Amino acid sequence: MPETPTVEYVKHPLIKPKTVEARLYQQLITVNVLEKGNTLVVAPTALGKTIIAALVAAERLKQHPDGKVLMLAPTKPLAVQHAETFRRVMNIPEEKIVVLTGTTPPEKREKLWTDAKIIVATPQTVENDILSGRADLSNVVLVVFDEAHRAVGDYPYVFIAKEYMRSAKHPLILALTASPGGTEEKIHEVRQNLFIRNIEIKTPDDPDVRPYVKDIFVHWVGVPLPDEFREIKRLLENAMRVRLRRLKEIGVVSSADLHAYSKKDFIGMQEKIQQLIQENPDREELYEALQRVAEILKIHHALELLESQGITALHRYFERMELRSVQPRAPRSLRNVLLDPAVKEAARITKELFHKGYEHPKLEKLRELLSTFFAKNPDARAIVFVQYRDTAQRIVEELNRVEGIRAVRFVGQATKEGDRGLSQREQQRILQEFREGKYNVLVATSVAEEGLDIPAVDLVVFYEPVPSEIRHIQRRGRTGRFDAGRVYILVTKGTRDEAYYWAARARERKMVETLKKLRKTLEIVHDKGQKTITEFVRPEKPRDIVTVLVDHRERASGVIHALREFGDVIIQVKDLPVGDYVVSDRVAIERKSAADFVQSIIDGRLFEQASKLVDHFAKPVIIVEGESVYTVRNVHPNAIRGAIASLVVDYGIPVIFTRNERETAAFIRAIARREQLELNREPRLRGEKRILSLPEMQQFIVESLPYVGPKLAKQLLKHFGTVERVFTASERELAQVEGIGPKRAKEIRRVLTEPYQAEGDKEGMLK
């Protein structure tokens, strides 16, 4: 290995002296970002991508002294880690480098946005602050997207990038990742969503990188599938074949060969059948086909658990299926699977082996590997990555019986199937104890792959391969940061483990090839001075503006984002008493997914909501969005048609069907433009109602107070006797009413006594 070069440090007025090592590859990337514009940097973990961000930030703030820098990280711990790096190396007052997350109160975030120079934040927080008018991106001269491969679909990175490129005076985007994706389509999606026009790739084999990286030795460890498991496998595969043959009879597949399909193929099969149902809603056998595919996917998951995890994981899966099957709304596909004789026999054998203490041979191999490793390296640290929580728990139990091993389970925050996750505080405590040596083995699910400040380790073990090249690279990157690292990948021979292992390797190679090819293409475009997508994002200022009131629960939907993209819609996020969107004093719109629409028919919510809509607005509308309502549940088409007919005829509510969030937004905008621009009807929080009785009118008026719904309105009127006495009651008197309390009482008095100020460009109004 080449000798470590003599240490030189970066000299820059906004970089603290002797804090940033002058690495040539970091400086070249920085220069290219500043010269070529929006850049995607793809580099292995531990090559100092945050330092590159700091170098670019320093130069941008030098060029634009009044500007700000925003760095986005997917989790709070990672955001805190980046902020600490910036404070360590940037020659900027520490109080000007702030962290914004959902735990920071909104009013405090607004002040921090104004005062800070460098803001490190989680994307959900920034998205919310943009939508509520607290965040102004116009003066941000650099946005850094960490873990940029997340910039796909409806992840907040996509929305923030569009808003930034639309509103910033001097925009520049720096995207950082170890892997943007293994397919050309995924890479193009990330590039387009972040308006990338330049790509910088660094690998451990590059001459300017090699002196700074440590070797990582990857070992493929094969284990056999025990004979006792093979009978279970045969039974499960037979159960899948029976269903495939039926699908072939129906005509939705051409082959009943089980090995011709992957899990992804079966998911695609579901989408194909749903499309066929949409085109032929009266073909009864298609509904059966949809159910059969759902059954295949459940059996497929059982087979995957058997091959890659073992008896404990499979046994617990069967137990959870049994518990779910007796619940009132259990899917029919679940009951059908459990009634299948082959599956019943597989579950019986699994239970028998579980009680005999059978486990996957991977567990014994893991004990052997770690025991040998810690015997030679008693002060080392290791991470074992697993796919499932059940397996993680079982591994911890077994490893803690081995001398010299102190293992702890590390999982996400969500509670899954009754398994309580770890709070963020618990996660941080475990990581600190791992650093200090209380534990020397972290048995972790995917939560440890990215987004957390995990200490570097000497050994990484994949309990099973993962087909995703992104996850493969992230897991591997947890070792080899400061010294040579080892990676062991446990693979069950002759199973999907092998396929996943080779798929991840192939995708990683394909990713590097695609990136290099794409970089050359972008260099040609840049050299010729051709326009790129970044030069087309600023729309002309529209002349006719409309306003849409949006319920706060819709804030996470893509509809708001799509409305903003039109450029002529002002969004005001409110707590709407009825509906999801209000576009005039007479039109409120209730938006439902196809699945929720059908479910609301089943549980009776639909007509309750319809009654409220017609009570409060003269012209309500219901929009049903997404896939066909005839494909989402086992409900007869005639029942759905009857419900739609009732809405239209009995309630006078038109029902509009849209394909996606973008089309929903287009309809909302069209209705808003007609109401506001042609008919001059402004949106109101509460619309025109039918003629009410006196008690209804009194309750209606009291319901307009903050945090007051129908129940509290009745209680207030009963307590005080009249509307007038409710409105003149003191804060102390209001707080005495059951359900009001001091906080609500204070807010009610504030609304009643604060001087009125007409709304303009202030909080709640988004342009």
Secondary structure, 3 states (H helix, E strand, C coil): CCCCCCCCECCECCECCCCCECCHHHHHHHHHHHHHCCEEEECCCCCCHHHHHHHHHHHHHHHCCCCEEEEECCCHHHHHHHHHHHHHHECCCHHHEEEECCCCCHHHHHHHHHHCCEEEECHHHHHHHHHCCCCCCCCEEEEEECCHHHCCCCCHHHHHHHHHHHHCCCCCEEEEECCCCCCHHHHHHHHHHCCCCEEEECCCCCCCCHHHCCCEEEEEEEECCCHHHHHHHHHHHHHHHHHHHHHHHHCCCCCCCHHHCCHHHHHHHHHHHHHHHHHCCCCHHHHHHHHHHHHHHHHHHHHHHHHHCCHHHHHHHHHHHHHHHCCCCCCHHHHHHHHCHHHHHHHHHHHHHHHCCCCCHHHHHHHHHHHHHHHHCCCCCEEEECCCHHHHHHHHHHHCCCCCCCEEEECCCCCECCECCCCHHHHHHHHHHHHHCCCCEEEECHHHCCCCCCCCECEEEECCCCCCHHHHHHHHCCECCCCCEEEEEEEECCCHHHHHHHHHHHHHHHHHHHHHHHHHHHHHHHHHCCCCHHHHCCCCCCCCCEEEEEEHHHCCCHHHHHHHHCCCEEEEEECCCCCCEECCCCCEEEEEEHHHHHHHHHHCHHHHHHHHHHHHCCCCEEEEECCCCCCCCCCCHHHHHHHHHHHHHCCCCCEEEECCHHHHHHHHHHHHHHHHHHCCCCCCCCCCCCCCCHHHHHHHHHHCCCCCCHHHHHHHHHHHCCHHHHHHCCHHHHHCCCCCHHHHHHHHHHHHHCCCCCCCCCCCCEC
